[in-house]
Structures are given as C-alpha cells and as structure tokens.
Amino acid sequence: MTIARKMAQWATALKYEDLPDKTIHEVKRRVIDSLAVTFGAYRSRPARVARSKAKAVNDPPPAATVWGSKHLCSPDLAAFANATMVRYLDYNDTYLSLEPAHPSDNIPAAVAVTQTARKTGKDMILATVIGYEIQCRLCDAASLRAGGWDHVTYGALSTALLAAKLWDLTEDEMEHALGLAGVCNITTRQTRTGQISDWKACAFANAGRNGIFAADLARRGLTGPNEIFEGPKGLMNQLDIPGAKDVVFGTDGDFMIDKTYIKFWPAEYHSQSAIDACLQLRPQIEGKTIEKIHIGSFEAAVSIIGSEPEKLRPTSRETADHSMFYCCAAALVDGDVTLDTFKDERLTDSVLLDLIDKTTIVEVPELNKGYPKGIPNDITITCSDGTTVNKRVDFPRGHVENPMTDDEVVAKFRRMADGVVSDETASATLEQAWKLDTLEDLTPLFSFSVLD
C-alpha cells in the first residue's frame, strides 16, 4: 500500500460524526479568524491583484465566491484569491513542528470546493479537519525547510485531499489526485528569504489552487504518478523527507487542528514570544535609555527571522514582519505590534532603526530544547543607567498552551472588520460563522459587502 493510498483510505473513512465538539468549535474559530485577517488584508496590493485575476473568469452556479463580493468563478481561482487575503498579513494561524506552517491556508480551498460541490457547512468542517491533518502530520514527519524547500509543498497535498473528499472521489481517484498534486508543486524557500516580496502572500494560495486543480483532474479521470512519496524519484527521496512514511492520522478525537495556534500579533510566529516578553518588560524601563537588547533564541527563529542582513533594514512589510529585530523594537517603542507597525513610513523610523542597531540575537542550545513544544525567547535589556531587566516567554498568548478565548478571537475579528465592512455586516457574518455547522449553503457567509 502506498502512502498516498493510506491517506486516501483514512480520508474516505472519516465522517463528520467522528469529530468531537471541541474540534468542530475550533474550525468555527479558525473560519472567524480567517475572515478577520481577510478584512485586514482586503485593500492590499496582493489581494487586489489576486481578486482581479479571479474576477476575470465568470462561472455559473454552482461556483465559488470571491470573498467580499458576489462574483462567482472556478474553485481554483477563488481559492487563490481568498487564500491570498487570508495569508497576506501573516496574521493567520500557525503550527510549529519539524516544519512550520499556517494551516488555515487550507480553509479557502475547503470553502471554494464546498460551494462548487453543493455541499454543506458540516462537509466544509470535515474537509478543513482533513486539510489540517494532512499538512500538520507531514510537518511532524519531516522538515522541508532543512533542504531549502517551502512548507507550501505540503499544502498542495492537503488541499488536493480535502477537495477530493468534498467531490466524493474514490480511493483510487484520491490516490491519483495526490500524485498529480505532489509531482509538480515542489516549491523553493526563496519565497521567505532576504527582502520578501508580495509572493509570500500568494505561495500557499497557489499551492491550494493547484491542489484543487489536481483533484478536479482526478475526478474527471486523469491518472497521477504512482508512489508519489516513496517512489525512486518521489517526494521522500527528492526532498530528503523519509519521515513521511511514518505519518499517522487522527483517531479517537485526536485531531491536529486542536494543536494549532491563533496569532495574537500580526507578525511571524517565532517572534510572538519575543514581542510578548518585550511588552512585559517595557513598563520596567519606561523613561530610561536603552543601551542594548540581547535576545537568546532557538535555531528556527534565528534562521528565519533573526540572522539575515535584510532583517536589520527591512524595506517591505513582508520583510519587517519577518524580522524579530524590527518587531521587538516596535513593541518597546509603541507598546504594541499592530498593522500600523508595518506601514511604509515606520520602516525608516530612526528610533526603531537605532534600537535595531542595539539588538543582538543569538542561538542558545538550551532554548533549542524547548522548541517546537514552545517558542522560547529570552530577552535581556540593559539601560544606560545600569538597569538590567530580563524576561523569557515560551508560550505567548494564542499558543495552544496559552490559547486565546472566544472573546479574544471575536475582538480580533471586530478590530480587523472596522472600516472594511459595516458593523451590521460584521455582526451578521460573525453570527453565521458561529452557526457554520447548520449552514446548507456557504455563499451568504462569504459574499459580504465591503465599504468603499
């Protein structure tokens, strides 16, 4: 039995009734969080470009909605546009393991195919759980980053399987869908290296688009390469990820979505604990002149957001929110990290740049031991009058060990909705999202009107 066949058997057998209430509730929270970050990203350049691409195609019902409009198009293009909005701010949820990921990137694909297949909210919930399960379990099995590949490679597989489930594909067809998705969607990590471009917002969106396309081809009868994982030129050998053979899937109510984290601050996840620590230290040094900031951290954080020269002088929003130097400086200066933190004019703020120049980030072996269970960042700030303060945070707000409450998720939703949709629209959308499991048609939930 191939690994792809094992995935197909598991997905075929899984039913909505197998999901515990806590998991169903978590999907609703992730849909609300995805809508929140969509509001925040709606007017960004990548969102505008992606929507314009999707709106160039018109499909008759049943078709997929471009969120924030009445426009219907093919599920792959709708998923591309909507996932770009979900991902743009780097404010959607996260999972950390051998490979880091943002698994709510799967939600736009699940929504788009649910609409196209005329399925219900319950079907979408089940498909979302499948998407999270495949992506996160693969992240547990093997690191792509270690070989210079990007985590969205796993996303083409997760979206292909969730789409195949929604289209009621057979096990054979699911296996072909995974072969079609896996053979041509191996992506490089240059997406997240150096000065970061608009493409970062689109990388998983493109993987999801291709995952849906692969499932659609399989349901129309196209076959895919055999042994996509374990074959001599398959993913395990070509990407050096032998751990993929050890993947196991949720049983007895143990689903990966319950182990993922909602973001409290709009910045790359490995910086969340550093931001948290800086905000806790800030009252202790108020009115003092900072002489140096020392951050002890772990390999993944140092490698991804704490070592490249571009992170010392970010020239784009995407690079700034992937710079622990910049995020910590902003937390200390402003007392928070918000969307305004990453406006163009802040990137050249001399006060922030001065603090960045006083900051060192080093890998600490002891802190490596705490990752990925936690994200341990240890901050020491020394002031010119000799004052020294220290704080270590392993589990920032939003982490699975320190989760956001429903009220905090709703507050994030309201904050991001402000000025993008009316209060009435925000309330109606929120009410529908909490009732996701009762919806027979998802279209009204995502066809909200945006303010001019």
Stockholm file with secondary structure:
# STOCKHOLM 1.0

chainA/1-452         MTIARKMAQWATALKYEDLPDKTIHEVKRRVIDSLAVTFGAYRSRPARVARSKAKAVNDPPPAATVWGSKHLCSPDLAAFANATMVRYLDYNDTYLSLEPAHPSDNIPAAVAVTQTARKTGKDMILATVIGYEIQCRLCDAASLRAGGWDHVTYGALSTALLAAKLWDLTEDEMEHALGLAGVCNITTRQTRTGQISDWKACAFANAGRNGIFAADLARRGLTGPNEIFEGPKGLMNQLDIPGAKDVVFGTDGDFMIDKTYIKFWPAEYHSQSAIDACLQLRPQIEGKTIEKIHIGSFEAAVSIIGSEPEKLRPTSRETADHSMFYCCAAALVDGDVTLDTFKDERLTDSVLLDLIDKTTIVEVPELNKGYPKGIPNDITITCSDGTTVNKRVDFPRGHVENPMTDDEVVAKFRRMADGVVSDETASATLEQAWKLDTLEDLTPLFSFSVLD
#=GR chainA/1-452 SS CCHHHHHHHHHHHCCGGGSCHHHHHHHHHHHHHHHHHHHHHTTSHHHHHHHHHHHTCCCCSSCEECTTSSCEECHHHHHHHHHHHHHHTSCSCBBCSSSCBCGGGGHHHHHHHHHHTTCCHHHHHHHHHHHHHHHHHHHHHCCSGGGTBCTHHHHHHHHHHHHHHHTTCCHHHHHHHHHHHHHSCCCBGGGGSSSCCTHHHHHHHHHHHHHHHHHHHHHTTCCCCSSTTTSTTSHHHHTTCGGGGGCCCCCTTCCGGGGCBCCSSSSCGGGHHHHHHHHHHGGGGTTSCEEEEEEEECHHHHHHHSSSGGGTSCCSHHHHTTCHHHHHHHHHHHSSCCGGGGSGGGGGCHHHHHHHHTEEEEECHHHHTTTTTSCCEEEEEEETTSCEEEEEESSCTTSTTSCCCHHHHHHHHHHHHBTTBCHHHHHHHHHHHHTGGGCSCSHHHHCCCCCC
#=GC SS_cons         CCHHHHHHHHHHHCCGGGSCHHHHHHHHHHHHHHHHHHHHHTTSHHHHHHHHHHHTCCCCSSCEECTTSSCEECHHHHHHHHHHHHHHTSCSCBBCSSSCBCGGGGHHHHHHHHHHTTCCHHHHHHHHHHHHHHHHHHHHHCCSGGGTBCTHHHHHHHHHHHHHHHTTCCHHHHHHHHHHHHHSCCCBGGGGSSSCCTHHHHHHHHHHHHHHHHHHHHHTTCCCCSSTTTSTTSHHHHTTCGGGGGCCCCCTTCCGGGGCBCCSSSSCGGGHHHHHHHHHHGGGGTTSCEEEEEEEECHHHHHHHSSSGGGTSCCSHHHHTTCHHHHHHHHHHHSSCCGGGGSGGGGGCHHHHHHHHTEEEEECHHHHTTTTTSCCEEEEEEETTSCEEEEEESSCTTSTTSCCCHHHHHHHHHHHHBTTBCHHHHHHHHHHHHTGGGCSCSHHHHCCCCCC
//
